[in-house]
C-alpha cells in the first residue's frame, strides 16, 4: 500500500499549487498506487533507472530510500547501477553509487 504523498504541497503548494496537486494526487496518488499493474518494487527500479539515466540526482536519494523501503536489496541496486553504467555513462554511475552507499550503509 502506497503511503499518502504530501511533499508537493509542503514544498511547492504556495508557489506552484497545480504542480503540487499533480505530484501528490496523480503521480503518487494514482500512478504509484496501481500496484496491480506494477509492484512498488518494479516502479522503484524503473524510477531509479530513469533518474540516473537523466542525471537527476537531486531526486535520486529520495527514490533510492523509497526503493530500499520497497524491497530493493543492496545487491540489486549495485547490479542495477553497474548495468546502467554501460548505457548512461560512468560518471552517472559513480554519482549514483555514492548516493546508494549512503542509503544502504
C-alpha positions in Angstrom: 0.0 0.0 0.0 1.5 3.3 -1.1 1.6 6.0 1.6 -0.1 9.3 1.0 2.4 11.7 -0.6 2.4 15.3 0.6 5.8 16.6 -0.5 4.5 18.5 -3.4 2.1 20.5 -1.3 4.6 21.0 1.5 7.4 22.2 -0.8 5.5 23.9 -3.7 1.9 24.3 -2.6 2.1 28.1 -2.3 4.3 28.6 -5.3 3.0 26.0 -7.8 -0.3 24.6 -6.5 -1.2 22.7 -9.6 2.1 21.0 -9.9 1.9 20.1 -6.2 -1.5 18.6 -6.8 -0.4 16.6 -9.8 2.7 15.4 -7.9 0.8 14.3 -4.8 -2.5 13.2 -6.2 -1.8 12.0 -9.7 1.8 10.7 -9.8 1.9 9.3 -6.3 -1.8 9.0 -5.5 -2.9 7.3 -8.7 0.1 6.1 -10.8 2.2 4.7 -8.0 -1.0 3.2 -6.4 -1.6 0.9 -9.4 0.2 -2.0 -7.7 -2.0 -4.5 -9.5 -0.2 -3.4 -12.7 3.4 -3.0 -11.5 4.6 -3.6 -7.9 6.1 -0.8 -5.9 9.5 -2.6 -6.2 9.2 -2.6 -10.0 8.1 1.1 -10.0 11.1 1.9 -7.8 13.6 0.2 -10.2 12.1 2.0 -13.2 12.1 5.4 -11.4 15.7 5.0 -10.1 16.8 3.9 -13.5 15.2 6.9 -15.2 16.6 9.4 -12.7 20.1 8.0 -13.1 19.8 8.0 -16.9 18.7 11.6 -16.9 21.3 12.7 -14.3 18.5 13.8 -12.0 20.4 13.3 -8.8 18.5 15.8 -6.7 15.5 13.4 -6.6 17.6 10.2 -6.5 18.3 10.0 -2.8 14.5 10.1 -2.0 13.8 7.4 -4.6 16.7 5.2 -3.5 15.3 5.3 0.0 11.9 4.5 -1.3 13.3 1.7 -3.4 15.0 0.3 -0.3 11.7 0.5 1.5 10.1 -1.2 -1.4 12.4 -4.2 -1.1 15.4 -3.3 -3.4 18.4 -5.0 -1.8 21.9 -3.7 -1.7 22.9 -6.4 -4.2 20.1 -5.4 -6.5 20.9 -1.7 -6.5 24.6 -2.5 -7.0 23.8 -4.6 -10.0 21.3 -2.1 -11.4 23.8 0.7 -11.3 26.6 -1.4 -12.7 24.4 -2.5 -15.6 23.3 1.1 -16.2 26.8 2.4 -16.2 27.4 1.0 -19.7 24.3 2.7 -21.1 24.2 6.0 -19.3 27.8 6.7 -18.6 30.5 6.0 -16.0 30.2 9.4 -14.2 26.5 9.0 -13.6 27.1 5.5 -12.2 29.7 6.9 -9.8 27.3 9.6 -8.6 24.5 7.1 -8.2 26.8 4.7 -6.3 27.9 7.5 -3.9 24.2 8.1 -3.0 23.3 4.4 -2.9 26.2 3.7 -0.4 24.6 6.2 2.0 21.2 4.6 1.8 22.4 1.0 2.1 25.1 1.8 4.7 
